[in-house]
Amino acid sequence: MLHNPRKVFAIGAGITFGLGLGYVLAVMVTAPYPESVRILINQPNYSLFYLIIFPWAVGLFAVSIKPEVFDRKYIIGHISLAVILVLTLLIIHVDSQDKGPPHAPIQLRYATPNALQQAMDCAATQRKNVLDKTTAPTVALSEYTRCVAKNPGIDEGDVQRFHGVVDFLARGSLVAYADYICSLFSGIVVISYFWYLLFLRFTRQTVSPAMKDRLLLAYLLFVIWIPMRVYSLWYQGFYSIPDAGHSLLAVCFVAASSLVLLLLLFRPGPLMVMVAIAESILSFAVGIIGMTSPEYFRLLSETFDEMSLYSFLGMELAAALTLMAAVSPYFNFSGTFFGNRTTTQNQ
């Protein structure tokens, strides 16, 4: 099937579009019109990205996958992919559910449609108060949590997050289920893309100019999700950026690592000089800041203090693999890591 690019593109893009459409339909079924439309407009990471941009990115990535990736001699590499995917699932499940703004009204299950409407009216009122500058975003978040918790008869802390899988299945709405499935799929696609770049680098596969262009375009489309997700969090946090957990930070880190891998595939030689110069300048700048204004490290310290073990391990793993890819021309990782002895890379 990989030899039929049109079919591969259609399947990859079709699955992605179907999942995005499923989320849109879940919102339309759960929330009455026109609130449902307003919700989708303010969630461009779904209404725009998942329906239009993401399918193209997944399709381009799918047609870039070489049949050699399924060779049995790469079994060790496939095992490493499974480990990375498991870490990704843990990050999504543990970290994303633990942080972030309170759940939107449509993500919780209510006894009656009237209770859902009251929760949405409460959210709309608090947003209006913030826009009118009569209420601070932190106060609006607190008032919203209080009034939403009263409708389904739960504790205010239960509006902030679900407490495990059982609680998620018991209190989550159809929208919450669709949101989780889409997030899960997105994580698998992003990590698979990152792993595939490592596969091409470690095994020294021949990469044609057309494949490079497709991989680069897919990357550019993937990273569009980040500003769209930030806007969605800003809106859901009543026009403020809340503590959104570290899954977003981990995604940004993987995006930066993927960019390094893409540059390695495009320009393996001069990039080493550029990286060395950039690292020297950055190290010098950080040293000066540390001596003159150490208080600027406070934000970094707070971030690491609150970071979950899974997020930190995921970032460490991405850094280690990227470094291995950078030095792969000087060490034959292909024979030990991927079990390959014969393939060569097109310079």
N, C-alpha and C positions, 0 to 999 in steps of 0.2 A: 504493500500500500504506500510505502514511503517513496516509491518511484512515480507516484501520481500526485504531483504537487497540488493540483486543484482540489482533489478529494481530501487530501490532508488538511489543506487550508480551510475547506468548508466544514470539516468535522471539528477542528479546533475552534474556529470562530463561532460555529453553530452552538457548541456546548456552552461556550462563554456567554453568548447572547441569550441562550435559554435560561441560564442561571440568573442573569441580570433581569430578564423579563419576569422570572418567577418572583424576584424581590419586589419589582414594581407592582405586579398583580396582587401580592400579599398586602402591600400598603393600600392599594385601591380598594381591596375587599375589607380591610380592617377599619380604615378611616373614611368618614363620609366626605363627599365632594362639597366644597372646594378645598377642604383642609388637606386631603390626600395629595392634591396637586401642589399645594404650597410646601408640603413636606418634601416631596420629590424634587422640587425646584431648588430647595435649600440643602439637598444631598446630591451635589453634582458627582460625587464619587460613585454613585449608583446610576442616577438618571442620565448622566452624560458619559461618564467614563465606562461603566460596565456595559452599557447598551451600544456604544459607538466606538470608543477608542480601544478598550480592552480586547474586544473580539479581533480587531485587526492585529493587535500586538501578539495575541496568542496564535493567530493564524500564521503570521510571519515567523514566529518562533518555531511552530510545528513544521513548516516546510524547510526550515534550516537544519533539522535533525537528520544526521547521516545514518544510514542503515548499520554502519559499523558499531554504533553505540550499543546495539543489542547482541554483539558478539560475546560468547561465553568467556572468552579470555579476559574480559573486563569485569568479572564477577566481584573482585575486591572493590573496584570503583563503584559498582552498583550497591554494594553493602554500605559504603560510605555515604551514598546518596540517601539510603534508608535511614541512617543515623541522623543526617542533617534534617530530613523531613520530620522525624520524631521530635527533634528539638524544636522545630518550627511549630508543630502541633502543640507542644507543651507551652511555648511562648504565647500562642494565640489563646489557649484555654486558660492558663494560669494568670498571665499578666494582663491581657486585654479585659478580662472579666473583673479584674480586681481594681482597676483604676478608671480614670476618665470621668466625664460629667455624668449626672444621674441619667438613668434610662429615659428615653423619650416615651410619652404616654402610649404610643402604639406598640412598644416592645413588651408591655405588661398585659397580663390577662385580667379582665374585669368580669364581674358577675352580670352586669347589665350594660347595654350600649350607652345609657345615660351617664354611668360612672366614667366611661371613657371620654365622653363629651365634656364632662366637668374637668377632667384632667387636662384635656387639650385647651379648654377655655382658660384654665389657670396658667398654662404655659404662655398662651397668647397675651394674657394680662401682664405677666411679669416681663415679657419682652417689650411690650409697649411702655411699661414703667421705666425700663432701662433706656429706651430710645428717647423718652421724654426727660431723662436725667433726674427723675424723682426717686429712683432706686438704684443702688450700686449692683453690679453683676453678682457679687457674693451674696448680697441680701436676696436678690431674685432667685438664686439657686436654692437658698435655704427655704424661702417661702414656697417655691415650687415643690421641693421635696416633701415639705410638711403637708401641703394640700393633696398631692398625689397619693401619699401614703394613707391618707384618710379615706380615700375612695375604695380601694380594695381591702382596707382594714389590715395594713401591714406596718411594720416598723419603718421609720425613716431610712434606716440603714439598708433596708431591702430595696429601696428605690435606687440606691447607688450601684448595687451589683447583685448578681445571683450567687448563691452559696453552694456551689458544686453542681454536678450534673443533674441530680435528682431535683434540686430546687429550680434549675433552669427548665427542665421538662415540665415541672408543675406550674410555674408562674409565668414562663415565657409565652409570648403570643406567636402567631404564625409569622409575623414580621421578624421576631427575634430568631426563629428557626431559619428563615431564609437568609437573614443577615449572617448567621454563624456559618451556614453552608458556603455562602459566597466568600466570606473571609478565609475559610479553610481552603477553598479552591485557589484563591488568590495567592495564599502563602505557598501552596504546593507549586504553582506555576513559577513564582518568583525564585524560589529556591532551586527548582529544576533548571531554570535559565542560568542561574549562577553556577550550578554544578556542571552544566553542559559546557560553559566557557572553560571551566577547569579541565573538563575531559578533553576538549580540543587542544588545550595548552599542554597538558601532561603527556598525552599520547602522540603529540606532534602530528596531528591530522592535517591533511591538505585542505586548506580553506580558500575557496574561490573568491574572487572579488564580489560576485553576486551574493554569496552567502554572508560575507562581511557586511555588505550594505543592508541585508535583511536583518541581521543580528543587531546592527547599530540602530536601525529604524525601530525595531521592536523595543530596544532599550529606551529610546527617546519617548516612545509611547507609554512604556511602563512607568517612568518617573513622573508623568503628568498626574498620576494618582496622588502624589504627596501633597501638592498645594490644594487639590480638591478635598482631600481628607482633612487637612488643616482648617479649611473654610467650614466644613461640616461640623467639626468639633467646636469651632468658634461660635457657630450659630446655636448648636445644642447647648453650649455653655453660657447662653444668654449674652452673646457678644463679648466673650472673654475666652482666653485659652486656658482651660483647666489642666490639672495634672493628668495627662492622657496616658500615663503608663509609659513603658519603654519599648513596646512593640513598634511604635512609629520610629523611635530612635534606631532600633535594630534594622528596620527596613531601610532607613537612610544609610546606615553603615554598609549593608549589603549592596545598595545602589552604588555607593562610592567604590566598593571593592570590584563590582562588576565593570565599572567604568575603567578601572586600572587593567582588568583582564582584557577588555575590548582594545585598549590602547596597545597592550602587549601583542595582541593578534594583528593589529594594523601596523605598528611601528616598533618591533621588538628591540631595535638597536638604540636610537636616540632617546627613547623613553627612559632608559636607565640613567642617562645623564640628567634628564629633566627631574626625575624622581629624587636623585641625589642632591641636586641643587635646591629643590623645594624642601627636602627634609632638613638640609643645613640651615636654610633661612628660617624655617618654622622652629627648629630647635633653638636657634639664637634668639628669636622673638619671644618664645616661651620663657627662656632663661632670664631675659631682661625684665619681662613682666613679673616673673617670680621674685626678682630682687627689688623692684621698684613699687609694684602694686599687687601684692599677693592676694588682696581682697577679691580680685577678679576671678580667683579660682573657687570662690564660694559656690557659684552655680554648679560647677563641675563636681564639687564635693557633695552637694546635696543630691545631685543626680545619681552618683555612685552609691551614696548611702541608702537610697530608696530602691535601687535597681534590684530586680529579682535575680536569683542565681541562674535561672534558665536564660534570661536575656543576656547576662554577662558571658555565660558559656557559649551562647550562639555567636556573639560578637568575637570572642576569642577564636572560635573555630573558623569564622570567616577570615579573620586576620591571618591565621596560620596557613590556611589554604591559599590565600592570595600571595603570601610571601613565598610559599613553595612554588607557585606558578611563576613568580618573578625570577627565581633562581633555577628554574627547570632546565634552561639551556646548558647549565653547567653541571647538573646532576641528573642522572637518568632515573627519574621517579617512575617512568612508565613501566619499567620491568618489575619493580617491587610493589608499586601502588596499584597499577592497573593491569599488571600481568601482560604487558605488550612488549614486543621485541622488534617489530618489523616496520611500523608506520613511521612516516617522516612528515615534517611540516613544510609547507610551501612558504619560503621566505619572500 
